[in-house]
Amino acid sequence: MDANCYVEQVQKIPTTGERQNLTAVQLAVWGMGCPNCAKRVSNGLLALEGVLSAEVDHTTGFAFVEYNNRLVSTPDLLQAVAQAGDNGRHKYIAMLLEEASL
């Protein structure tokens, strides 16, 4: 793990509005090589209004995301993953594996 790659994990407190119309998805994420990559992807997802939680594991390549489906869409989540690596050093790609209403 590169010392210049360190990422601080974002902590999010969801609003009451974000806690409605909940959907959960599992994403496959490619391009993660270390725990900081997982934090970077998680932070990108949590930055979206409507995302309640994002658990990302670089060893399995999976992300589990809970979100309000009226505030954010699956394509928004996939785009957030791609943008999380949009710094020239990292490239992440995500694909929807499973979706369920909560």
Secondary structure as UniProt FT lines:
FT   HELIX           3..5
FT   HELIX           17..19
FT   STRAND          22..30
FT   HELIX           35..46
FT   TURN            49..50
FT   STRAND          51..57
FT   TURN            58..61
FT   STRAND          62..68
FT   TURN            69..71
FT   HELIX           74..84
FT   TURN            87..89
FT   STRAND          93..101
//
